[in-house]
């Protein structure tokens, strides 16, 4: 994916703490990187920008990740090695907490006096039913997410 010169340069310039996920410049022992507007930490090195989680993977495993990297807890700035895992684009997307325009949980929509639960999987939309409360619709979504997305499922927090 990246050339060998870049890989060696990053290894010489940065240290990685796999427990905290922090990258540190070897030259001055300062924390490397900045938080981008998308929530990812970025590192600028030799006029190139890198996502910090990919650099962390490189420094820990000695090679660039073969596919996408997913943050298990959904926190894009948590680059502890136990929080990173290789994922397909679909798996990575399944574990994403998208910003909502509604106070309803993910997969729950209001329909007149009731609530509808909906989930997407492999570009297909599934209606999970109509429910009297957002809690019941959210429970249906959680169950479907576990079944369809497995360990990559983004599970809604309980409805308040």
N, C-alpha and C positions, 0 to 999 in steps of 0.2 A: 504493500500500500504506500508506504513512505520510503524514501531512499535511505540507504545505509548511512550516508554522511549525516543526515538529519537525526537519525536514531542515535548515532554515537555522540553527536553534539548535545542532544538533550540529556543523555546519560552523564556526560561530563559536567553539564551546567546545573543540573537539578538533583535533589535528593527527595525521596518519597517516604512518608511514614504511612504504612499500610493500615495501622490501627485508627489513625485520625483522618487519613485521606489528604493530609496537607503536603503540598509541594514546597520545597525550600530551595532558594538559590544557594549554591555552594560558595559563591564568591563573597557574600555578605551575611549569610544565615537569615535572611529576611524571607517572609512568606511570599511565594510567587503567585501571580495571577490577580485577576479582577473579576468581579461579578458582572456578567452581561445582562442586558435587559430581559433576556429569555430565561434567566435563572441559572444558567450554566456558568461555571468558573472557566475563565480562559487564561491562557498563558501566551505571552508574546515573546518570541525568541527568534533572533536573527531575521527580523522583518516578516515573520510568519506568525499567524495566530493559530493556536491549537485549543481544542476543548480539553480541560484539565483531566477529565476522567479518562480520556484516551491516552494521555501522557502517563497518568498514574498506572494504567494497565501495562503500558510499554515498560515502565521502570520496574514494575513488580514481576512481570512474566518474561521480559526480555524481547517481546515482539508486539507489534501493533495488533489490536483486536481484529479478528477475521470478519466480524459482522458489526452490527450495532451493539452498543452497550446500554443496558437497562439499569436504572437505579432502583433497587428492590423496594425501598421505602418511598419512592416518588420524589424525593428531595434531590433536585439536580445539583445542589452544591455539596452533597455528602458523598465524597469520593473515597471513603474507606473501602478497602478491597473486598470486604465481606458484603458490601452494599452493591457491588458491581457484578453484572453477569452478562454474558454474550446472549444476544436475542435476535430473532428475525425482526424485520420491520413491523410485522403484525403483532408479535409478542410485545415489542416495545410500546406500540400504540395502545395495546390493551391495558397496560399498566400506567397510563397517563391520566393525571388529574387535570382535565381541561377546565379553564375558567368558565363559570356558568353565569348566565344572565338571570338566573332564577335562584330562589332560596331552596328549591326542591333538590333532592339528591340526584346524582347521575343516573340516567335511565328512567327517570320518573317525570311524567308530564301531566298537567292538569287538563281534564276534559269535562267541561261543564261542572257537575257536582261530584265527579269521581276522578280517579287517578289511573293513568295508563303506565305500565312498565314496558320498556323497549330496550333491546340490546342489539349490537351489531357484531357479526362474526364473519370473517372472510368476505367482506363487502356485501353481506346480506343482512337485512334488518328483520328481527324477530319481535313480534308483539307477544308479550308474556301475559297479557290479560288486563282487565279493568278491576280496580280495587276501590274500596270505600275510603281508605286512608292512605296517606303517603307512606306510612310505616309498612303497611302490607305490600304496597307496590315496590318499595325499596328492598324488602325481604325477598321478593320474587327476583328482582334484579341481582341481588347478591348471590342467590342460589344458581342462577343461570350463568353469572360471571365465573363462579367456581367451576361449574361443569364445562363451559366452553373455553375458558382461558387458563384454567388450572392455576399454577403458581404465579402466573403473570396477571391474574385478575386484579383489577382495581376495585376494592371493596369500599362501598359507601360507609361513611360514618353513620351512626344512628341518627335518625331524624329527631330534631328537637321540637 
